[in-house]
Amino acid sequence: MTARLLIELSVVGMFVLPGLLALWVGIADREWFFSSPQAQIWLRALGRKGSRIATIIIGLLLLACSLLFYIDPLHVMKS
């Protein structure tokens, strides 16, 4: 396993999977997610619709972070 592959797998684990989960939860309005005790803080502060929008935005930001890694504008990862 090369170092590049290990880094790419860690990026998938840290950004892509949670980003897709957050996006799916926000769009599908999953009850199991929004009924958790941790989500109640956000539900009281933002309401149900605001919490869904915030979750979708967080998911998009996580996916943007992973995309930024693959674009590599600073050329940090050299082949």
C-alpha positions, 0 to 999 in steps of 0.5 A: 500500500502506497502512502498516497493510497493510504492518504486517499483512504483516510480522506474518504473516511474523514470527509466523503463518508460523513459528508454523504451521510450528512447530506442524506440525513438532511435531504431525507429528514431521517427521524433517527438522526433528528431524534437523538439527544445531541440533535435536540440542541440544534432543533431548539436553536434552529427548528426542524427546517433550519437543522436540516438546512444546517446538516445539508450545508455541513455535508456539502462543506465536507464534500468540498473539503474532499474535492479540494484535496483531490484538486490539490491547488497548492500542489502539496501531494506530488505524485 
